[in-house]
Amino acid sequence: MSFHRIILTVNGSTEQVDVPGNMTLLQMLREKLALTGTKNGCAAGECGACTVLMNGEPVNSCMVLAAECNGADIITIEGLARDGQLDVIQKTIIEQGGVQCGFCTPGMLISARALLNRNPHPKEEEIREALVGNLCRCTGYNRIVSAVKAAAEVQ
């Protein structure tokens, strides 16, 4: 098996990692960097539990090979909080009761952060469209959408 040495930025820290050619970004984050907030849901790019920001764009990390991430800037759920302070979307999802089992939450929050980064004042339809790739079996999405609306109002 061939290994690739990659250098990338993860949550603001430069990382140098040796990865096999078939390792996904999700596996690298969890197994090599011990960043287990990003969840392995379906491993087929369907559920959104593994969503991270790659160069500012949300991607399903189970569908990206780690070797393709050389030079990339990756933000995981662990990277949303800064200086010990939760990101506004993390605060509002708690306040709005948008978390139940929590398995989908990391991917939802990363997708929501990506939306708010490109559109600070989205309409409800835009919020729902941005979250369409993230599946939740617990909440019914209404409280999650409310949390994104609330975050847009206070950020």
C-alpha positions in Angstrom: 0.0 0.0 0.0 1.3 3.4 -0.9 1.4 6.3 1.6 1.2 10.0 0.9 2.6 12.7 3.1 0.2 15.6 3.2 0.4 19.0 4.9 -2.9 20.7 5.6 -4.4 23.1 8.1 -7.0 21.7 10.4 -8.8 24.1 12.7 -6.0 26.6 12.4 -3.1 24.2 13.1 -0.7 22.9 10.4 -0.7 19.1 10.4 1.7 16.8 8.5 0.2 13.3 8.1 1.2 10.1 6.3 -2.0 8.6 4.9 -2.6 5.5 2.7 -4.0 6.3 -0.7 -7.4 4.8 0.2 -8.0 6.7 3.5 -10.8 9.2 3.5 -10.6 12.6 5.1 -13.1 11.4 7.6 -10.9 8.5 8.6 -7.8 10.7 8.8 -9.6 13.2 11.0 -10.9 10.5 13.4 -8.0 8.0 13.3 -4.9 10.1 12.7 -5.8 13.4 14.4 -8.3 12.1 17.1 -10.9 14.7 16.0 -14.0 12.5 16.6 -16.6 15.2 16.5 -17.0 14.6 12.8 -19.3 11.5 12.7 -19.3 8.5 10.4 -22.9 8.0 9.4 -23.5 6.3 6.1 -20.0 6.3 4.6 -21.7 7.0 1.2 -22.1 10.8 1.2 -25.9 10.7 1.9 -26.4 11.7 5.5 -24.2 14.7 6.1 -23.0 13.6 9.5 -19.4 13.9 8.4 -19.6 17.4 6.9 -16.6 19.6 7.3 -15.5 22.8 5.7 -12.7 22.3 3.1 -11.3 25.6 1.8 -14.5 27.2 3.1 -17.0 24.9 1.4 -19.0 22.1 3.1 -18.0 18.6 1.9 -18.9 15.1 3.0 -15.5 14.0 4.4 -16.4 10.4 3.8 -16.3 11.0 0.1 -12.9 12.9 -0.1 -9.6 11.1 -0.1 -7.2 12.4 2.5 -4.4 12.4 -0.1 -6.4 15.0 -2.1 -6.3 17.4 0.9 -2.7 18.4 0.6 -2.6 22.1 1.1 -6.3 22.3 2.2 -7.8 24.3 5.0 -10.1 22.1 7.0 -12.6 23.2 9.7 -14.3 20.5 11.8 -16.9 20.9 14.5 -14.0 21.2 17.0 -12.8 24.3 15.1 -16.0 26.3 15.4 -15.5 27.4 18.9 -12.8 30.1 19.3 -10.9 31.1 22.4 -13.1 28.9 24.5 -16.3 30.6 23.2 -18.9 28.7 21.3 -19.7 29.9 17.8 -23.1 31.7 17.6 -24.6 28.7 15.7 -23.5 26.4 18.5 -25.1 28.7 21.1 -28.4 29.1 19.2 -28.9 25.4 18.5 -28.7 24.8 22.3 -31.0 27.7 23.1 -33.6 26.6 20.4 -33.6 23.0 21.5 -32.3 21.8 18.1 -30.3 18.9 19.6 -31.7 15.6 20.5 -29.4 12.6 20.0 -26.7 14.9 18.6 -25.3 12.5 16.0 -26.3 14.8 13.1 -25.4 18.0 15.0 -21.8 18.4 13.9 -22.6 18.2 10.2 -25.7 20.4 10.6 -23.7 23.1 12.4 -20.9 23.0 9.8 -23.4 23.3 7.0 -25.1 26.2 8.8 -21.8 28.0 9.4 -21.0 27.7 5.7 -24.4 29.2 4.8 -23.9 32.1 7.3 -20.4 32.7 6.0 -21.7 33.2 2.5 -25.1 34.7 3.3 -25.3 36.4 6.8 -29.0 37.0 6.5 -30.6 33.9 4.8 -34.3 33.5 4.3 -36.0 30.3 5.7 -36.0 28.7 2.3 -32.3 29.3 1.9 -31.6 27.8 5.3 -33.6 24.7 4.5 -31.8 24.4 1.1 -28.4 24.7 2.8 -29.3 21.9 5.3 -30.8 19.5 2.7 -27.8 17.2 2.7 -27.9 16.7 6.4 -30.3 14.0 7.7 -31.8 14.1 11.2 -34.1 11.4 12.5 -35.0 13.1 15.8 -35.9 16.8 15.5 -37.9 17.3 12.4 -35.6 20.2 11.4 -37.9 23.1 12.6 -35.8 23.8 15.7 -32.6 23.6 13.7 -33.9 26.1 11.2 -35.0 28.3 14.0 -31.5 28.1 15.5 -29.9 29.2 12.2 -32.4 32.1 11.9 -31.5 33.2 15.5 -27.8 32.9 14.7 -28.2 35.1 11.7 -29.9 37.7 13.8 -27.2 38.0 16.4 -23.9 37.3 14.6 
